[in-house]
């Protein structure tokens, strides 16, 4: 699972998702998004054993994407990146299936 998170972090579209959103960048973010997460936090949860299954990883990745859609306006660069990174579900499903064999 760590390899998948590393792969996602190296994606050309992942910059907006690599680190937590700061109040400097989005002062009202924590008012809108109640469960913020990012690829760095997800990676730490995987390495720390908090995320133990492919289903948990997929759920956390979808939370990250949902936060993006809730907070950002249609047509924003961040949403364009999210649309590109939304292929994560297929990657998770594929690697999860390989892992269970």
Jmol script that loads the backbone (N, CA, C; Angstrom):
load data "model"
ATOM      1  N   UNK A   1       0.823  -1.197   0.000  1.00  0.00           N
ATOM      2  CA  UNK A   1       0.000   0.000   0.000  1.00  0.00           C
ATOM      3  C   UNK A   1       0.867   1.260   0.000  1.00  0.00           C
ATOM      4  N   UNK A   2       1.992   1.201   0.691  1.00  0.00           N
ATOM      5  CA  UNK A   2       2.887   2.358   0.716  1.00  0.00           C
ATOM      6  C   UNK A   2       3.361   2.701  -0.689  1.00  0.00           C
ATOM      7  N   UNK A   3       3.606   1.674  -1.488  1.00  0.00           N
ATOM      8  CA  UNK A   3       4.067   1.905  -2.864  1.00  0.00           C
ATOM      9  C   UNK A   3       3.012   2.658  -3.668  1.00  0.00           C
ATOM     10  N   UNK A   4       1.752   2.347  -3.439  1.00  0.00           N
ATOM     11  CA  UNK A   4       0.678   3.041  -4.146  1.00  0.00           C
ATOM     12  C   UNK A   4       0.623   4.512  -3.745  1.00  0.00           C
ATOM     13  N   UNK A   5       0.704   4.790  -2.455  1.00  0.00           N
ATOM     14  CA  UNK A   5       0.675   6.177  -1.991  1.00  0.00           C
ATOM     15  C   UNK A   5       1.878   6.927  -2.559  1.00  0.00           C
ATOM     16  N   UNK A   6       3.043   6.287  -2.566  1.00  0.00           N
ATOM     17  CA  UNK A   6       4.238   6.915  -3.153  1.00  0.00           C
ATOM     18  C   UNK A   6       4.023   7.205  -4.630  1.00  0.00           C
ATOM     19  N   UNK A   7       3.407   6.270  -5.333  1.00  0.00           N
ATOM     20  CA  UNK A   7       3.121   6.447  -6.758  1.00  0.00           C
ATOM     21  C   UNK A   7       2.168   7.619  -6.970  1.00  0.00           C
ATOM     22  N   UNK A   8       1.155   7.723  -6.136  1.00  0.00           N
ATOM     23  CA  UNK A   8       0.211   8.830  -6.254  1.00  0.00           C
ATOM     24  C   UNK A   8       0.896  10.162  -5.968  1.00  0.00           C
ATOM     25  N   UNK A   9       1.783  10.195  -4.983  1.00  0.00           N
ATOM     26  CA  UNK A   9       2.488  11.430  -4.655  1.00  0.00           C
ATOM     27  C   UNK A   9       3.409  11.877  -5.786  1.00  0.00           C
ATOM     28  N   UNK A  10       3.878  10.943  -6.588  1.00  0.00           N
ATOM     29  CA  UNK A  10       4.777  11.306  -7.689  1.00  0.00           C
ATOM     30  C   UNK A  10       4.023  11.679  -8.968  1.00  0.00           C
ATOM     31  N   UNK A  11       2.709  11.557  -8.945  1.00  0.00           N
ATOM     32  CA  UNK A  11       1.904  11.918 -10.113  1.00  0.00           C
ATOM     33  C   UNK A  11       2.028  13.414 -10.403  1.00  0.00           C
ATOM     34  N   UNK A  12       2.008  13.755 -11.672  1.00  0.00           N
ATOM     35  CA  UNK A  12       2.101  15.163 -12.057  1.00  0.00           C
ATOM     36  C   UNK A  12       0.891  15.968 -11.581  1.00  0.00           C
ATOM     37  N   UNK A  13      -0.181  15.309 -11.223  1.00  0.00           N
ATOM     38  CA  UNK A  13      -1.405  15.988 -10.801  1.00  0.00           C
ATOM     39  C   UNK A  13      -1.567  16.059  -9.284  1.00  0.00           C
ATOM     40  N   UNK A  14      -0.624  15.511  -8.538  1.00  0.00           N
ATOM     41  CA  UNK A  14      -0.839  15.339  -7.104  1.00  0.00           C
ATOM     42  C   UNK A  14      -0.434  16.525  -6.238  1.00  0.00           C
ATOM     43  N   UNK A  15       0.177  17.547  -6.785  1.00  0.00           N
ATOM     44  CA  UNK A  15       0.657  18.656  -5.953  1.00  0.00           C
ATOM     45  C   UNK A  15      -0.381  19.193  -4.966  1.00  0.00           C
ATOM     46  N   UNK A  16      -1.618  19.439  -5.372  1.00  0.00           N
ATOM     47  CA  UNK A  16      -2.579  19.987  -4.403  1.00  0.00           C
ATOM     48  C   UNK A  16      -2.935  19.018  -3.269  1.00  0.00           C
ATOM     49  N   UNK A  17      -2.555  17.755  -3.410  1.00  0.00           N
ATOM     50  CA  UNK A  17      -2.963  16.725  -2.456  1.00  0.00           C
ATOM     51  C   UNK A  17      -1.815  16.206  -1.601  1.00  0.00           C
ATOM     52  N   UNK A  18      -0.615  16.695  -1.833  1.00  0.00           N
ATOM     53  CA  UNK A  18       0.556  16.157  -1.132  1.00  0.00           C
ATOM     54  C   UNK A  18       0.607  16.547   0.336  1.00  0.00           C
ATOM     55  N   UNK A  19       0.144  17.741   0.664  1.00  0.00           N
ATOM     56  CA  UNK A  19       0.229  18.244   2.034  1.00  0.00           C
ATOM     57  C   UNK A  19      -1.127  18.800   2.471  1.00  0.00           C
ATOM     58  N   UNK A  20      -1.258  18.949   3.770  1.00  0.00           N
ATOM     59  CA  UNK A  20      -2.490  19.500   4.327  1.00  0.00           C
ATOM     60  C   UNK A  20      -2.722  20.921   3.819  1.00  0.00           C
ATOM     61  N   UNK A  21      -3.969  21.262   3.609  1.00  0.00           N
ATOM     62  CA  UNK A  21      -4.343  22.627   3.235  1.00  0.00           C
ATOM     63  C   UNK A  21      -4.085  23.516   4.448  1.00  0.00           C
ATOM     64  N   UNK A  22      -3.401  24.629   4.218  1.00  0.00           N
ATOM     65  CA  UNK A  22      -3.105  25.543   5.323  1.00  0.00           C
ATOM     66  C   UNK A  22      -4.162  26.640   5.403  1.00  0.00           C
ATOM     67  N   UNK A  23      -4.291  27.210   6.581  1.00  0.00           N
ATOM     68  CA  UNK A  23      -5.227  28.324   6.755  1.00  0.00           C
ATOM     69  C   UNK A  23      -4.771  29.535   5.960  1.00  0.00           C
ATOM     70  N   UNK A  24      -3.491  29.646   5.683  1.00  0.00           N
ATOM     71  CA  UNK A  24      -2.982  30.729   4.845  1.00  0.00           C
ATOM     72  C   UNK A  24      -3.532  30.592   3.417  1.00  0.00           C
ATOM     73  N   UNK A  25      -3.551  29.367   2.917  1.00  0.00           N
ATOM     74  CA  UNK A  25      -4.050  29.125   1.563  1.00  0.00           C
ATOM     75  C   UNK A  25      -5.569  29.187   1.471  1.00  0.00           C
ATOM     76  N   UNK A  26      -6.230  28.740   2.521  1.00  0.00           N
ATOM     77  CA  UNK A  26      -7.696  28.661   2.514  1.00  0.00           C
ATOM     78  C   UNK A  26      -8.207  28.914   3.931  1.00  0.00           C
ATOM     79  N   UNK A  27      -8.388  30.181   4.304  1.00  0.00           N
ATOM     80  CA  UNK A  27      -8.744  30.530   5.686  1.00  0.00           C
ATOM     81  C   UNK A  27     -10.012  29.854   6.217  1.00  0.00           C
ATOM     82  N   UNK A  28     -10.958  29.540   5.346  1.00  0.00           N
ATOM     83  CA  UNK A  28     -12.213  28.936   5.803  1.00  0.00           C
ATOM     84  C   UNK A  28     -12.274  27.431   5.579  1.00  0.00           C
ATOM     85  N   UNK A  29     -11.161  26.832   5.212  1.00  0.00           N
ATOM     86  CA  UNK A  29     -11.143  25.410   4.852  1.00  0.00           C
ATOM     87  C   UNK A  29     -11.701  24.525   5.973  1.00  0.00           C
ATOM     88  N   UNK A  30     -11.254  24.751   7.196  1.00  0.00           N
ATOM     89  CA  UNK A  30     -11.700  23.906   8.312  1.00  0.00           C
ATOM     90  C   UNK A  30     -13.157  24.131   8.690  1.00  0.00           C
ATOM     91  N   UNK A  31     -13.738  25.220   8.238  1.00  0.00           N
ATOM     92  CA  UNK A  31     -15.170  25.446   8.451  1.00  0.00           C
ATOM     93  C   UNK A  31     -15.996  24.629   7.458  1.00  0.00           C
ATOM     94  N   UNK A  32     -15.438  24.410   6.283  1.00  0.00           N
ATOM     95  CA  UNK A  32     -16.148  23.700   5.223  1.00  0.00           C
ATOM     96  C   UNK A  32     -15.843  22.201   5.263  1.00  0.00           C
ATOM     97  N   UNK A  33     -14.584  21.862   5.450  1.00  0.00           N
ATOM     98  CA  UNK A  33     -14.139  20.464   5.427  1.00  0.00           C
ATOM     99  C   UNK A  33     -13.946  19.989   6.859  1.00  0.00           C
ATOM    100  N   UNK A  34     -14.715  19.008   7.252  1.00  0.00           N
ATOM    101  CA  UNK A  34     -14.703  18.541   8.640  1.00  0.00           C
ATOM    102  C   UNK A  34     -13.669  17.458   8.909  1.00  0.00           C
ATOM    103  N   UNK A  35     -13.258  16.701   7.900  1.00  0.00           N
ATOM    104  CA  UNK A  35     -12.262  15.634   8.072  1.00  0.00           C
ATOM    105  C   UNK A  35     -11.172  15.787   7.009  1.00  0.00           C
ATOM    106  N   UNK A  36     -10.303  16.777   7.161  1.00  0.00           N
ATOM    107  CA  UNK A  36      -9.268  16.982   6.148  1.00  0.00           C
ATOM    108  C   UNK A  36      -8.257  15.838   6.124  1.00  0.00           C
ATOM    109  N   UNK A  37      -7.739  15.553   4.946  1.00  0.00           N
ATOM    110  CA  UNK A  37      -6.675  14.563   4.788  1.00  0.00           C
ATOM    111  C   UNK A  37      -5.893  14.889   3.525  1.00  0.00           C
ATOM    112  N   UNK A  38      -4.736  14.317   3.402  1.00  0.00           N
ATOM    113  CA  UNK A  38      -3.869  14.551   2.246  1.00  0.00           C
ATOM    114  C   UNK A  38      -2.986  13.320   2.071  1.00  0.00           C
ATOM    115  N   UNK A  39      -2.221  13.288   0.974  1.00  0.00           N
ATOM    116  CA  UNK A  39      -1.411  12.111   0.684  1.00  0.00           C
ATOM    117  C   UNK A  39      -0.325  11.864   1.726  1.00  0.00           C
ATOM    118  N   UNK A  40       0.252  12.923   2.280  1.00  0.00           N
ATOM    119  CA  UNK A  40       1.264  12.736   3.319  1.00  0.00           C
ATOM    120  C   UNK A  40       0.649  12.089   4.553  1.00  0.00           C
ATOM    121  N   UNK A  41      -0.508  12.591   4.983  1.00  0.00           N
ATOM    122  CA  UNK A  41      -1.194  12.016   6.148  1.00  0.00           C
ATOM    123  C   UNK A  41      -1.602  10.574   5.883  1.00  0.00           C
ATOM    124  N   UNK A  42      -2.083  10.307   4.685  1.00  0.00           N
ATOM    125  CA  UNK A  42      -2.485   8.944   4.324  1.00  0.00           C
ATOM    126  C   UNK A  42      -1.267   8.023   4.351  1.00  0.00           C
ATOM    127  N   UNK A  43      -0.157   8.489   3.796  1.00  0.00           N
ATOM    128  CA  UNK A  43       1.074   7.691   3.801  1.00  0.00           C
ATOM    129  C   UNK A  43       1.521   7.367   5.216  1.00  0.00           C
ATOM    130  N   UNK A  44       1.435   8.332   6.115  1.00  0.00           N
ATOM    131  CA  UNK A  44       1.808   8.099   7.516  1.00  0.00           C
ATOM    132  C   UNK A  44       0.876   7.083   8.167  1.00  0.00           C
ATOM    133  N   UNK A  45      -0.407   7.139   7.832  1.00  0.00           N
ATOM    134  CA  UNK A  45      -1.359   6.170   8.392  1.00  0.00           C
ATOM    135  C   UNK A  45      -1.071   4.759   7.886  1.00  0.00           C
ATOM    136  N   UNK A  46      -0.670   4.651   6.626  1.00  0.00           N
ATOM    137  CA  UNK A  46      -0.315   3.332   6.082  1.00  0.00           C
ATOM    138  C   UNK A  46       0.932   2.807   6.786  1.00  0.00           C
ATOM    139  N   UNK A  47       1.966   3.625   6.840  1.00  0.00           N
ATOM    140  CA  UNK A  47       3.231   3.188   7.447  1.00  0.00           C
ATOM    141  C   UNK A  47       3.089   2.937   8.942  1.00  0.00           C
ATOM    142  N   UNK A  48       2.188   3.664   9.599  1.00  0.00           N
ATOM    143  CA  UNK A  48       1.979   3.488  11.028  1.00  0.00           C
ATOM    144  C   UNK A  48       1.009   2.373  11.386  1.00  0.00           C
ATOM    145  N   UNK A  49       0.445   1.723  10.381  1.00  0.00           N
ATOM    146  CA  UNK A  49      -0.462   0.615  10.630  1.00  0.00           C
ATOM    147  C   UNK A  49      -1.884   1.017  10.978  1.00  0.00           C
ATOM    148  N   UNK A  50      -2.197   2.297  10.833  1.00  0.00           N
ATOM    149  CA  UNK A  50      -3.565   2.748  11.097  1.00  0.00           C
ATOM    150  C   UNK A  50      -4.471   2.327   9.942  1.00  0.00           C
ATOM    151  N   UNK A  51      -3.967   2.459   8.734  1.00  0.00           N
ATOM    152  CA  UNK A  51      -4.665   1.937   7.551  1.00  0.00           C
ATOM    153  C   UNK A  51      -4.067   0.568   7.275  1.00  0.00           C
ATOM    154  N   UNK A  52      -4.905  -0.467   7.379  1.00  0.00           N
ATOM    155  CA  UNK A  52      -4.410  -1.843   7.285  1.00  0.00           C
ATOM    156  C   UNK A  52      -4.948  -2.622   6.093  1.00  0.00           C
ATOM    157  N   UNK A  53      -5.953  -2.085   5.434  1.00  0.00           N
ATOM    158  CA  UNK A  53      -6.539  -2.835   4.318  1.00  0.00           C
ATOM    159  C   UNK A  53      -6.680  -1.929   3.102  1.00  0.00           C
ATOM    160  N   UNK A  54      -6.844  -2.570   1.968  1.00  0.00           N
ATOM    161  CA  UNK A  54      -7.051  -1.811   0.724  1.00  0.00           C
ATOM    162  C   UNK A  54      -8.345  -1.022   0.792  1.00  0.00           C
ATOM    163  N   UNK A  55      -9.349  -1.570   1.462  1.00  0.00           N
ATOM    164  CA  UNK A  55     -10.626  -0.874   1.592  1.00  0.00           C
ATOM    165  C   UNK A  55     -10.461   0.400   2.417  1.00  0.00           C
ATOM    166  N   UNK A  56      -9.695   0.316   3.494  1.00  0.00           N
ATOM    167  CA  UNK A  56      -9.454   1.506   4.316  1.00  0.00           C
ATOM    168  C   UNK A  56      -8.677   2.562   3.539  1.00  0.00           C
ATOM    169  N   UNK A  57      -7.699   2.110   2.761  1.00  0.00           N
ATOM    170  CA  UNK A  57      -6.932   3.046   1.943  1.00  0.00           C
ATOM    171  C   UNK A  57      -7.826   3.710   0.910  1.00  0.00           C
ATOM    172  N   UNK A  58      -8.635   2.926   0.252  1.00  0.00           N
ATOM    173  CA  UNK A  58      -9.538   3.484  -0.749  1.00  0.00           C
ATOM    174  C   UNK A  58     -10.500   4.491  -0.117  1.00  0.00           C
ATOM    175  N   UNK A  59     -11.024   4.172   1.044  1.00  0.00           N
ATOM    176  CA  UNK A  59     -11.941   5.068   1.745  1.00  0.00           C
ATOM    177  C   UNK A  59     -11.258   6.406   2.070  1.00  0.00           C
ATOM    178  N   UNK A  60     -10.015   6.339   2.514  1.00  0.00           N
ATOM    179  CA  UNK A  60      -9.276   7.552   2.860  1.00  0.00           C
ATOM    180  C   UNK A  60      -8.972   8.392   1.619  1.00  0.00           C
ATOM    181  N   UNK A  61      -8.641   7.726   0.519  1.00  0.00           N
ATOM    182  CA  UNK A  61      -8.386   8.449  -0.729  1.00  0.00           C
ATOM    183  C   UNK A  61      -9.662   9.122  -1.236  1.00  0.00           C
ATOM    184  N   UNK A  62     -10.789   8.424  -1.120  1.00  0.00           N
ATOM    185  CA  UNK A  62     -12.055   9.023  -1.540  1.00  0.00           C
ATOM    186  C   UNK A  62     -12.441  10.186  -0.648  1.00  0.00           C
ATOM    187  N   UNK A  63     -12.113  10.120   0.641  1.00  0.00           N
ATOM    188  CA  UNK A  63     -12.366  11.248   1.537  1.00  0.00           C
ATOM    189  C   UNK A  63     -11.565  12.463   1.068  1.00  0.00           C
ATOM    190  N   UNK A  64     -10.316  12.247   0.715  1.00  0.00           N
ATOM    191  CA  UNK A  64      -9.480  13.342   0.224  1.00  0.00           C
ATOM    192  C   UNK A  64     -10.104  13.974  -1.026  1.00  0.00           C
ATOM    193  N   UNK A  65     -10.575  13.135  -1.935  1.00  0.00           N
ATOM    194  CA  UNK A  65     -11.174  13.644  -3.167  1.00  0.00           C
ATOM    195  C   UNK A  65     -12.494  14.358  -2.874  1.00  0.00           C
ATOM    196  N   UNK A  66     -13.308  13.794  -1.994  1.00  0.00           N
ATOM    197  CA  UNK A  66     -14.590  14.415  -1.643  1.00  0.00           C
ATOM    198  C   UNK A  66     -14.362  15.788  -1.027  1.00  0.00           C
ATOM    199  N   UNK A  67     -13.361  15.907  -0.166  1.00  0.00           N
ATOM    200  CA  UNK A  67     -13.028  17.203   0.419  1.00  0.00           C
ATOM    201  C   UNK A  67     -12.713  18.222  -0.668  1.00  0.00           C
ATOM    202  N   UNK A  68     -11.979  17.786  -1.659  1.00  0.00           N
ATOM    203  CA  UNK A  68     -11.616  18.668  -2.772  1.00  0.00           C
ATOM    204  C   UNK A  68     -12.866  19.149  -3.506  1.00  0.00           C
ATOM    205  N   UNK A  69     -13.777  18.239  -3.784  1.00  0.00           N
ATOM    206  CA  UNK A  69     -14.995  18.608  -4.505  1.00  0.00           C
ATOM    207  C   UNK A  69     -15.908  19.507  -3.668  1.00  0.00           C
ATOM    208  N   UNK A  70     -15.935  19.286  -2.368  1.00  0.00           N
ATOM    209  CA  UNK A  70     -16.780  20.102  -1.490  1.00  0.00           C
ATOM    210  C   UNK A  70     -16.248  21.529  -1.406  1.00  0.00           C
ATOM    211  N   UNK A  71     -14.931  21.667  -1.314  1.00  0.00           N
ATOM    212  CA  UNK A  71     -14.365  22.994  -1.049  1.00  0.00           C
ATOM    213  C   UNK A  71     -14.139  23.832  -2.307  1.00  0.00           C
ATOM    214  N   UNK A  72     -13.716  23.235  -3.386  1.00  0.00           N
ATOM    215  CA  UNK A  72     -13.288  24.000  -4.564  1.00  0.00           C
ATOM    216  C   UNK A  72     -14.408  24.236  -5.553  1.00  0.00           C
ATOM    217  N   UNK A  73     -14.284  25.335  -6.258  1.00  0.00           N
ATOM    218  CA  UNK A  73     -15.291  25.706  -7.261  1.00  0.00           C
ATOM    219  C   UNK A  73     -15.071  24.955  -8.564  1.00  0.00           C
ATOM    220  N   UNK A  74     -16.163  24.760  -9.263  1.00  0.00           N
ATOM    221  CA  UNK A  74     -16.117  24.123 -10.568  1.00  0.00           C
ATOM    222  C   UNK A  74     -15.182  24.902 -11.487  1.00  0.00           C
ATOM    223  N   UNK A  75     -14.349  24.171 -12.209  1.00  0.00           N
ATOM    224  CA  UNK A  75     -13.427  24.796 -13.151  1.00  0.00           C
ATOM    225  C   UNK A  75     -12.094  25.197 -12.545  1.00  0.00           C
ATOM    226  N   UNK A  76     -11.935  25.023 -11.229  1.00  0.00           N
ATOM    227  CA  UNK A  76     -10.669  25.397 -10.602  1.00  0.00           C
ATOM    228  C   UNK A  76      -9.572  24.407 -10.982  1.00  0.00           C
ATOM    229  N   UNK A  77      -8.323  24.861 -10.886  1.00  0.00           N
ATOM    230  CA  UNK A  77      -7.191  23.989 -11.208  1.00  0.00           C
ATOM    231  C   UNK A  77      -7.146  22.784 -10.281  1.00  0.00           C
ATOM    232  N   UNK A  78      -7.520  22.993  -9.037  1.00  0.00           N
ATOM    233  CA  UNK A  78      -7.495  21.888  -8.075  1.00  0.00           C
ATOM    234  C   UNK A  78      -8.508  20.820  -8.469  1.00  0.00           C
ATOM    235  N   UNK A  79      -9.683  21.231  -8.927  1.00  0.00           N
ATOM    236  CA  UNK A  79     -10.674  20.235  -9.366  1.00  0.00           C
ATOM    237  C   UNK A  79     -10.212  19.517 -10.617  1.00  0.00           C
ATOM    238  N   UNK A  80      -9.524  20.217 -11.501  1.00  0.00           N
ATOM    239  CA  UNK A  80      -8.977  19.552 -12.686  1.00  0.00           C
ATOM    240  C   UNK A  80      -7.977  18.479 -12.268  1.00  0.00           C
ATOM    241  N   UNK A  81      -7.136  18.814 -11.283  1.00  0.00           N
ATOM    242  CA  UNK A  81      -6.189  17.828 -10.760  1.00  0.00           C
ATOM    243  C   UNK A  81      -6.933  16.663 -10.122  1.00  0.00           C
ATOM    244  N   UNK A  82      -7.994  16.969  -9.389  1.00  0.00           N
ATOM    245  CA  UNK A  82      -8.782  15.913  -8.741  1.00  0.00           C
ATOM    246  C   UNK A  82      -9.376  14.974  -9.777  1.00  0.00           C
ATOM    247  N   UNK A  83      -9.843  15.523 -10.877  1.00  0.00           N
ATOM    248  CA  UNK A  83     -10.409  14.673 -11.922  1.00  0.00           C
ATOM    249  C   UNK A  83      -9.358  13.733 -12.487  1.00  0.00           C
ATOM    250  N   UNK A  84      -8.131  14.198 -12.570  1.00  0.00           N
ATOM    251  CA  UNK A  84      -7.048  13.356 -13.067  1.00  0.00           C
ATOM    252  C   UNK A  84      -6.658  12.304 -12.037  1.00  0.00           C
ATOM    253  N   UNK A  85      -6.614  12.690 -10.784  1.00  0.00           N
ATOM    254  CA  UNK A  85      -6.196  11.779  -9.728  1.00  0.00           C
ATOM    255  C   UNK A  85      -7.311  10.803  -9.364  1.00  0.00           C
ATOM    256  N   UNK A  86      -8.531  11.072  -9.806  1.00  0.00           N
ATOM    257  CA  UNK A  86      -9.633  10.184  -9.445  1.00  0.00           C
ATOM    258  C   UNK A  86      -9.467   8.786 -10.026  1.00  0.00           C
ATOM    259  N   UNK A  87      -8.465   8.593 -10.854  1.00  0.00           N
ATOM    260  CA  UNK A  87      -8.149   7.252 -11.331  1.00  0.00           C
ATOM    261  C   UNK A  87      -7.609   6.378 -10.198  1.00  0.00           C
ATOM    262  N   UNK A  88      -7.413   6.980  -9.023  1.00  0.00           N
ATOM    263  CA  UNK A  88      -6.900   6.238  -7.871  1.00  0.00           C
ATOM    264  C   UNK A  88      -7.761   5.031  -7.546  1.00  0.00           C
ATOM    265  N   UNK A  89      -9.038   5.154  -7.741  1.00  0.00           N
ATOM    266  CA  UNK A  89      -9.924   4.036  -7.391  1.00  0.00           C
ATOM    267  C   UNK A  89      -9.564   2.793  -8.194  1.00  0.00           C
ATOM    268  N   UNK A  90      -9.332   2.982  -9.483  1.00  0.00           N
ATOM    269  CA  UNK A  90      -8.934   1.854 -10.320  1.00  0.00           C
ATOM    270  C   UNK A  90      -7.607   1.267  -9.889  1.00  0.00           C
ATOM    271  N   UNK A  91      -6.676   2.133  -9.526  1.00  0.00           N
ATOM    272  CA  UNK A  91      -5.373   1.662  -9.061  1.00  0.00           C
ATOM    273  C   UNK A  91      -5.540   0.878  -7.774  1.00  0.00           C
ATOM    274  N   UNK A  92      -6.306   1.422  -6.843  1.00  0.00           N
ATOM    275  CA  UNK A  92      -6.532   0.730  -5.563  1.00  0.00           C
ATOM    276  C   UNK A  92      -7.175  -0.626  -5.780  1.00  0.00           C
ATOM    277  N   UNK A  93      -8.176  -0.661  -6.634  1.00  0.00           N
ATOM    278  CA  UNK A  93      -8.880  -1.909  -6.896  1.00  0.00           C
ATOM    279  C   UNK A  93      -7.942  -2.928  -7.515  1.00  0.00           C
ATOM    280  N   UNK A  94      -7.165  -2.478  -8.506  1.00  0.00           N
ATOM    281  CA  UNK A  94      -6.244  -3.387  -9.193  1.00  0.00           C
ATOM    282  C   UNK A  94      -5.181  -3.907  -8.231  1.00  0.00           C
ATOM    283  N   UNK A  95      -4.525  -3.030  -7.500  1.00  0.00           N
ATOM    284  CA  UNK A  95      -3.461  -3.460  -6.602  1.00  0.00           C
ATOM    285  C   UNK A  95      -4.021  -4.242  -5.425  1.00  0.00           C
ATOM    286  N   UNK A  96      -5.216  -3.879  -4.978  1.00  0.00           N
ATOM    287  CA  UNK A  96      -5.837  -4.640  -3.909  1.00  0.00           C
ATOM    288  C   UNK A  96      -6.131  -6.064  -4.334  1.00  0.00           C
ATOM    289  N   UNK A  97      -6.594  -6.203  -5.558  1.00  0.00           N
ATOM    290  CA  UNK A  97      -6.857  -7.531  -6.078  1.00  0.00           C
ATOM    291  C   UNK A  97      -5.584  -8.353  -6.232  1.00  0.00           C
ATOM    292  N   UNK A  98      -4.512  -7.701  -6.670  1.00  0.00           N
ATOM    293  CA  UNK A  98      -3.240  -8.398  -6.794  1.00  0.00           C
ATOM    294  C   UNK A  98      -2.712  -8.806  -5.430  1.00  0.00           C
ATOM    295  N   UNK A  99      -2.922  -7.952  -4.436  1.00  0.00           N
ATOM    296  CA  UNK A  99      -2.429  -8.225  -3.096  1.00  0.00           C
ATOM    297  C   UNK A  99      -3.141  -9.415  -2.459  1.00  0.00           C
ATOM    298  N   UNK A 100      -4.396  -9.626  -2.813  1.00  0.00           N
ATOM    299  CA  UNK A 100      -5.163 -10.694  -2.164  1.00  0.00           C
ATOM    300  C   UNK A 100      -4.944 -12.050  -2.813  1.00  0.00           C
ATOM    301  N   UNK A 101      -4.230 -12.119  -3.913  1.00  0.00           N
ATOM    302  CA  UNK A 101      -4.018 -13.404  -4.608  1.00  0.00           C
ATOM    303  C   UNK A 101      -2.886 -14.201  -3.985  1.00  0.00           C
TER     304      UNK A 101
END
end "model"
wireframe off; spacefill off
backbone 0.3
color backbone group
